[in-house]
């Protein structure tokens, strides 16, 4: 990383405490306004969902043969978003990429909430949501069991395991920070942080155990980063549907997930940094590193797009060829080209250092990638199902208002939780930042 | 604290428990078991009654299946010579009339309920106050004995009885009189034919005899039984269902059939055909035939005429079919006469064209239209004081009646209108008195479709509503009014008396009638008065298009429009539902710049209507076609209640009330029309989204030459340039439990499937499939378990050809004028041995059972719809709404089959291979300690298929029909075989026979 700009001088430890914990203190009217907007959006989505439960899936835009649509699209989208957190905390931890420390807390929080949001959608899309627990294998008096051959069941396991590990990881990292918050807060908050910090004293033994736990959990979480989206991709790849049935799906989806996850981290962190004046902690250096990830994964995704078309052509299977031709030039061409331009073309601008280091540019491009990644899933699901083997039942999918409301509601759900998180936990991992600062003081210079 | 003793406590507990039970749950209803169970009735076991279908004049025999006293399914009577156990779509769903939400609850006067006695005395008052000739009894044919009674009633009260059927064969009957000089009826028999030439005859889809003719044609063309299978040439302007089943379609101008028939006769004469007698007269008649003129009128190349004429001359058993009713021009009698003459020349008369005795009890069979015209004139002038309407909806369906009533009303001389129909319709809602009849399933009756065949109709159900038989009501009123001649008993007794000569009534009821036809034709020769005016049809008016009214294959003259299934099952040709569409050619669409669903104004001399277009290649550029049957303003399903408007358009609004020549009934083909785009559009409710199979393994054909070569053992499957089957053959019997004696399977013979859609109707009623309505059909959410695909040729992979997207020219389909490579291919659950749906279901809601069935556990399904996505055949349907509650208004829920679960909201469903019928067959087999035999189980679709295209059974039973057919080396294939899903349905390729040789 010779050409990266050097990290800014480290703030002192007391500065860190003060600046990061100040984020948690008080709240401006703007904060409450934002929280209210998010909660309202969530409420609208929830109302739409209840409406759907009352009247049936008919209120969604599904029809024969397109039985999956916005709900599954949004599910995959949020699972993808949930990738950045664990990647940053686990894989980058193992690789000793120290720059991760400034962003890992927010990224992990985002991960958990994204996976929680994602977890809603398999339920939202069920025809009989009140029977959702039939998807869980547990001994029961109904003598019913699940089908372990179904990729949907793998999904249940993959997503839940991932969520569990992410929450544990998030919490373990938070324990020392909770202790700092405990020491500086009063009243009920103090009580809460006392409980949450689990009696953390900062002794050498505690630090040793803590670091070992983080290391082991990183080792555990690393394969999960790769597996969860691979498994999600198998929902599609394991089926017979032309345009879904492809071996490249697992790496393709993982790369896409990392792309969308990092894009979402940028989208969230840039405003937070600005509002809470954390520029000296989350520096441009951090964002530049993230843009490199965006560039890398975008390039992988472009390769996957290209390979899909190449294989469709090379296979000689007419149904595949037709499906892909219809994808690019048929009735879904707008979505397809949004996908290609947003995910494939626009991120390539990061080859230019000037753009890579301009925070407003990063923000805009990250936002565009978020849009593009939603459309990527939309294109895969909707076009695949619309143009299958029997041309007599080719169809056309148009989302209904109810579906769009529920999708927006999911953003409301996520935002509500994230906005609350800002006030509940130190948004930057104080302990890790300090560790980094001490480390640098002792050895000097960046790695 | 007051003391509560034990008794008080128990009282309180009892009261609160009672309150809880009644307050928080649905009101308690009592289930009362049979105190004394009827001897013949075992709950759970179906009872079947023989009866007779009343939907048209064909008089098909019925087996009415009842469960716990309710009729739940209509099947054909296998002993009946007309339908031999099969039924058409209309017959299948006729069950719905009895339970229909539009049924009248009882008699009404001016819309108010009254008692029967008051209603009858009111009617009696009107009858006695009206003078002779001031009473008219107008309607359809209620059957033999009822018809006789109506005639006697009419005579007793001095009424005039007019019987009218918009599609009656008046022209053909008149032509028989003209050509042979006898009053007789005609029956075509195609079972022994070797060459059928249809001159605009859509006999497989329209007309009274479609079931019988479909069966006979298929018998004659059965390639396995008969290697010299019959050939079939179609002359016509539109690729109808019949045209699509022919070997070749020769495009010909509508109305030119008579000219063509004479030219063909001349060509046959030139090729050496001579009639059995009257050769001189024949020669004289054919003398003046001018091929050039015939070619210019018909638009058919003279070489083609000569080729087909020569083929007719050479054929051993050729037959020519006269045009369908929609093609009846003002020269219809001449046209039909020319066709009869051609048949006489080639020796078909007496063999394939049987001249039979005219049926009795039909006062004006040849002059129905003439009598109707006289009556409408009388009504308009106010001369008719009482108009009684039975078995018909004249305000909607009969030309001139609505206008005449309006005119009379304006002049203050409106007749007292009395309707005897069981359901709301346009006529009965404006009637002064509604005296509802029983529905056919509740009635006695009989029909005599032809000499020697007498079908008996018996009630299978106690009447659901306060209704009475029309004949009884009329006689009661007549007796009150002082008329003489009433029969001593009620109608049931009269009927019994009328059948006294036929033997034991009990046995007759069991058999369903007397079926002892000799089949012998009357000996006829050419009449000396024979005259044929073979000219171009007189199609008049402004406009560049000939308006071709098509009798709707499903809705008929509109009487079927209120049966929801007939609205929702796609038209067999256009695959459109729920609306009227005017069919226009691609060139016409280009010049008007319109596409599917764009609304155009169709204007003729008689009127103008706005109707969406359906663009197709299979219609000549100078013709536009509009189906009958829609345009109802009354009816739960017939009218568009959702939008409060009329559903579709009534083609009668565009046609002047014109008669044909020589009492040939009403002329349909009379006007020219012009089209103008309105700029508006409506999305179209297509069931089949494309006719382009893109070369995939769906709807396969084999050339006749390849078939013959293969059958002789020279090589296997043909090599016609389609997809090669690289996948290894598999043994479907491995796809069930090793120990199970069963692997249920099916074969579908595309060479026999005509595309009539009766299987779909049977499936709907057997399996309680909901009807979703127009809006949901447009959204693609129809629930049909059988999808009748209609492919045109091999298709091409370059064009998308999806009709969901409007405004895209290449999505108008692959049809072309003159090309009739139509492949009707029913698609339903394939019960795959390696089913893609089974492995993706997370909750095992669908799985493979030991007998090889892909079964669906509705209770287990949570509705992920993954199975539907992964099904390569797209046959899984999802319950988007709570159809089980929404879908059965009125008493319709009573017709549900108790053996089949009504599916709840949010679950998938699909074809079950009628698993309930397999279970019904299982018990007797178990009692006898043996396996179920293949022939003991018939699926609903198989049972009703008029051409026996579907065979169902056990693939493991060696020697079963299905095992034999599915191992057919020459014609079998699997749908989408390269996916290796190991389907249980084997398709047999359609045989492409090619042009007939001259």
Interface residues (C-beta under 8 A of the other chain):
Chain A: X55 X56 X57 X58 X62 X63 X64 X65 X67 X68 X122 X125 X126 X127 X128 X131 X132 X134 X135 X144 X145 X146 X147 X149 X150 X151 X152 X153 X156 X235 X238 X239 X240 X241 X318 X319 X321 X322 X326 X330 X331 X385 X388 X389 X390 X391 X392 X393 X394 X395 X396
Chain B: X688 X689 X690 X691 X692 X693 X694 X695 X696 X698 X776 X779 X780 X781 X782 X787 X789 X791 X795 X797 X800 X801 X802 X804 X805 X827 X836 X839 X840 X841 X842 X843 X844 X860 X861 X862 X863 X864 X865 X866 X868 X869 X870 X872 X873 X874 X877 X878 X879 X880 X881 X882 X904 X905 X906 X907 X908 X976 X979
